[in-house]
Structures are given as structure tokens and as C-alpha cells.
């Protein structure tokens, strides 16, 4: 038998079956996996995939579920391939990807502010991205790259403004939320002014897009948005350890070898990138980033929000909401933002009541 420091990879489960510890040879890599959050994340991801498959099959032309699965593996009939892969797949893929992005962005900002109300749509980053995108649409055009750049610039500028106004002898999450709400209200007025002064057809398109809609998306939006989200997802995963370390305080984070300022700046950039890319692809979709992290936290019973579970919950929420938006008044299709606002408004009321009782 090899000495303890030269043993091959080891899998160990603790007594309570709550954690799995993976160790590589010579102890050079150690990964702690919490079983309940991992299982909940897997279940949520499978549920989101199941809803996505149903969405691919339901419509004016119904494709049976077995045929949908066969088509996804390249074995479907030509007509099914046209309907499923060309017509419906971009919308369903965007719902999955944007839902995950909004859920992860909500988790990042709720972790940084240490407050369940600290999501991008509450503290104004969505509004800033929307204003940036509107300025590009009304002056340059509707190309995805230009709109995405304007959305990202607007989101980052808003984040910088909110952080500067909220910083007083240190960083406090509650102050940032209050400042963010005020900035969001002002930006809503700016976006209304832009639409009122724009060309009629551009104003109508911008107003409809501003509700948060997946109705007219195609591969031109789905492909680049998915690629950008994949890169941001890798960055978020690399920063997740530092994010959780900051939750216990800057001093504790420094003791763990985490540079709080750099990690916080990186998390803000990634969170705004998630929000801006989603806004550029489908418009501002409200309340997913607010609700997904807290719902996931309650299911995982974690002390704080987790990125993976929040992303999986966001995918499930947005995919299910988009399915409802498509079929509720079929053949007419609602913007998915209408459904998320209805569900999110009820959730926000419940959250405010719960927080008031707790205090």
C-alpha cells in the first residue's frame, strides 16, 4: 500500500452524508461538495430541461416529446428539424441561458450586499443597461453587437454611479440598495424621455422590447448571447470562492487569502455583464434575478446564496414563464417580462413582509 501522501484519488463522505470530499494524489487538490445543494441544483437543471423539451414540442404544430428528443439527437424527420431546431430552439435556448445568467447575477449582488433585495433589477443596473441599449437603438441601429455594447456600457456606468453615491466610510449593502432604487427611478424617467422623442416606429419597437420579450429572437441573438454567457459563467465560477469569503466580512476574507477589493470589482463586472447581455438579447426581464437566488437558498438550506443553484433556478423560472407567455392567450404571445413581473411582484410583497417580521 502507498504511503498516505502518495495514495491515489480519494472519495470520502462525512458521517452525516452532507459533504463529499475529493482529494487528488499527494493532496494537491481538495474539493468540498455539499450534497444537498448539489442534488437540488441537479434536480432544478433537469426540471428546466424538461420544461424546455415541452416548449420545443408545443405550438401550432405539435411535435410529440419522443420526436423532439430524437430531433435533438439528429434523428428526427426533416419537418421536425425545421420546427424544433430552426424555429423554436433559439427561443428556448435563450430562455435557459438568460434565466441562468439572471439567477447568477442576482446571487452575486445579493451576496455582495448581504440583502435579499440586492438584485440588479432593484438597484438599477437593469435600468442602466436598458437606457444604454435605448441610446444605441435610437441613434445607431438595432444590430446585436452595438446594442450589447451600449447595454454593457450603460450597466457599468450605472454600477459605478451607484457605488460612488453609496460609498460613505465603507461599503454598506442597505445604503447601496436605497441609492440604487433612487437611481433606477431616475433612469426610468430617462428611458421614457428617450422613447417619447424617438421616431414612432423605433419607439414602438423599443417599448415592446422594453417589456422583456423572447417572441422575435433567433439564432442571431441566441448564438452570441450563449457564447458570452459561457465566458462570464467561467469567470463567475472562478470568483465564487472569493464571493463566499466576502460574506463573512473583509477581515475574514483577507485572512483566507482573498483580496476583497479585486474580487468585489470582478464580481460587479461579471454581474453587470450577465445583466447587460440578457438585456441586449431580450430586453429587461424583471424579478428573475430577485427571486431565483432566494428560492434556491430555501431549497438548498444554505447559509447564503450559491451561484449554481441560483442559475439553475433562474433557468427553470424563465423557461416556465416563457412557456406560459406563449400558451396563455395562444395564438397571441405575451412578452415573458409580463409573466415574470406578475410572479415577481407577488414574491416581492411576500419577501418584504417576511423581512419586516424578522426585524
N, C-alpha and C positions, 0 to 999 in steps of 0.2 A: 504493500500500500504506500502511496506517495505521502510525503510529509504534508501537514496542514497547509503550508504556504504554497504547495505545488499541486494541490488537488485540482481536478478539472471542474468545469462549471457546476455550481451547486444550486439546488432549488430547495428553499426552506419555507415552511408555513408556520406561523406562530401558533400558540396554544388556542387562541380564540378564533383562529381562521379568519382574522381580519386583515392580515397583511401577507404578502408574498415577497420574499427577499431573493433576488437573483444576484449571485456573485460569480464573477469570471475567474479565470486562473490567476493565482497569486494575489487575489483580492484587488485587482486593478480597476474593476468596475463593480459598483453596487447599486442596484435599482430597487427601490421600495415601491411595491404596488399595493394599493389598498383595494381589497376585494370588492367591497360594496360599491364604491364609486366606479370601479372598472365594469362590474356587472351591469349597473344602472346605465352607464354610457353605452355599453353594447346593446342593451335592450332598446334604448332610445334610438340608436342608429338603425337597428333592424326595423323598428316601427316606422321611422322616417322612410326607409327604403320600401317598406310595404305600401305606405301611402303613395309614394312616388310611382310604384308599379300600377296601382289602381288608377292614378291620374293619367298615366300613359294609355290606359285602356278605355277610359270613359270619355264620351263625347258624342257628337252627332253620328260619327261612325264608330261603333263599339268594337273594340278588339278584345277577345277573350284573354283572361290572365295568362293561361298557358302559351297562347300565341305571342303575348307581349314578352314573356320570358324567353321564348325561342328567338324572337326578333332581336332581343338584346344580345344574344349569343351568336347572331348572324345566321340563324336557321329559319327565319320567318319568311312568309310569302312576300313578293315584291310590293304589293299594295300595303301590307302591314309595315314593311320597312319604310315606305314613304310617309305613312301616317305617324308611326311611332318615332322614328329616328329623325325625320326632317321637320315635321310639323310640331310635334308635341315635346320632343326630348329637350330642346333648348330651354323651354319654359320650366319644365320640371327640374332640369339640372340647375338652372339659376335659382329656383326656389330652395333647393337643397344647399347650394353653395352660399347664397346670400343669407339664408337663415343661420347657417353655421357661423358666418362672419359676424352677423349682428349679435348672436349669442356670445361669441368670444369677445367682441368689443364691449358689450355690457359687463361681462365678467371682469375685464381689465379695469374699467373705470369704477365699477363698484368696489373692486379690491383696493384701488388707489385712494378712493375717497372714504373707504370703510363705511359705506352707507348704501342701503338697497335702492335709494333714489338716484344714485350717481351713475346714470346711464347716458349715452351720447345724445339721445333724443330729449332728455330732460335738461341737461346742462348746456345745450345749444350747439353742439358740434354738428348735429344733423342739419340744423338751420343754416349754419355757416357753409356747409358743403352744398346745400341747396341754393343759397344765394350765389356762390361761386359758379355753380353749374348754370344758373339762370343768366348770369352776366355773359357767359360764353355763348349760350344758345341765342341770346338776343343780339349779340354783336358779331360773333364769328361764324357760328353754324352749329349743326347738330351732330357732327362727327363724334364717334365714341371717344377717341383719344383726346380731342380737345375738351369735351365735356368732362371726362375723367380728370384731366389736368386742372380744369377750373374748379371742380368739386374738391379735389385734394388741397388745392391752394386755399380755397375758402374754409375748409375744415381746419387746416393747420393754423391759418390766421386767427380763426375764432378761438382755437385752443390756446394760442399764445395770449390773446387778449383776456380770456377768462382767467388764465393762470396769473397774469400780471395784476389784474384787478383784485384777485382773491388772495394774493400773497401779502400777508402782513405779519412780519416777525415769525415766519414759518409757514408751513403748509397745513391747512385745516380743511378736511373734506366738506364739512357742513357749509363753511363760508363759500367754497367753490361752487356748491350746488345753488346757493342763493344767487350768487353773481351770475352763474350760468343761466338760471331761469330769467333773470333780467335781460341778459344779452340775447337770449333766444327770443324774447318778446320784441326787442328792437329789430332783430333780424327778420322776424316775421313781417314787420311793417315795411322793411326794405324790399323784401321779396314781393309783397303786394304792390308796392310802388313800381317795381320793375315790370311786372305783368301789365299793370294799367297803362304804362307808357310804351309798351311794345306793340309791334304790328299785330293785327287782330288774329290772324291765323297762328302766328307764333305764340301769342298769349293763350289761345285756346289749347294748343298742344302742351305748352308749359304748365297750364293749370291742371290739365288731365294727368300729366306726368307727375305733377306735384303731389297727387294723392297716393303715390306709390303703386305702380301697376306693372304687371308682367304680361299684359294682354298682347302686346305687339313685339315682344322680344324674339330674336332669332339667334342663329349661330354667330352673327356679327357682334352681339353683345355677350353671349354666353361663353364663347371661347376665350377672349381676352380677360374677362372677369374671373373665370376659373383659374387661368394661369397666374394672375396677380394674387388671387386669394391663396393659392398654393404656396407662393413665396412668402406671403405675410404669415401664413399658418406655421411655416417652419420657423420664422423669426419669433412668433409668439411662443412656440414650444421651447425655444432656446432661452427665452426670458421668463418662463413660468416659475423656475426655481427662485429667481430674484423677486418676482411678484409676491410669492407666498412668504418670503423672508421679510419683505417690507410690511406685511400685515401685522407683524408683531412689534414694529417700531424700527426707526432708523438705527438706533444704537445696537439693537439685537442683530439687525441685518449686517452692520459693519463687523460685528463680532463673528458672523458667519462668513465673512469674506465677500460680502455683496456691496458694491458701490451704489448707494441709494440714488444719487443724482443721475448717473448714467442709465441705470436700469429704469428709473421713472421716466426719463426722457425717451428711452427706447420704447417703453410700453405705450406712452402717449402717441408716439409716431405710428406704431403698429395699429393701435386702436382707431386713430383717425383715418389711417389707410383703409382699414376694414369698412368704416362708415362711409368714407368718400367713394370708394369703389362701388359699394352697394347703391349709393345714391346716384352715381353716374349711370349705372346699369338699369335701375328700375324706379328712380325717384326716392324720396324719403319715406321709408316704411317704419311707422311708429310702433313703439311698445314691445317689439320682439326683444330688443336689447335690454329692456327694463325687466320683462317677466321671465325670460329664459334662465338667467343665472340663479334667480331665487327659487324658481320651481325645481331646477336641478339640484340646488343645495338641499332643499327639503327632502328630495328623493334619496340623495346620497347620504344625508345626515352628516354632512361635513361641517367643520367649524367655519369655513369660509367658502367662497365660490371657487369652482375649478373650471379650467378652460375647456377640457374635453367634454365634460358633461354638459356645460352651458352651450357649447357649439352643437352637440347632438340634440339638445332640447330645442335650440333655435331652428335647426333644420326641420324637426318634427312640427313645430308650431307654424312655420311659414309654409311648408308644403301642405299641411292640412288646411290652413287658412286659404291658400290659393285654390285648393280643390273646392272648398265651399264657395269662394268667389266665382268660380266657373259655373257651378251647377245650381246655385241657389235660385237664380232667376233665369235659367237657361231658356232660350239660346242667348239672351243678353248676359254679358260678363261684367262683373264689378271689378274695380281696382282692388287688389289684395289689401291695400292700406285701409280700405273701408272696414274690412273684417278685422284686421289687427287692432284698429282704433276701438272698435266696439268691444272686443275681448279685453284689450289692454286697459280701457277706461274702467271697466268693472274691476280688473285686477288692481289698478292704482288706488281706487277707493278702498278696497279691502286692505291693501298694504298700508295706506295712511292710517286707517282705523287701528290696525294691528300695532303700528309703531306708536300711536298715541296711547294706547292701552299699556304698552310696555314701559313707556316713560312715566 
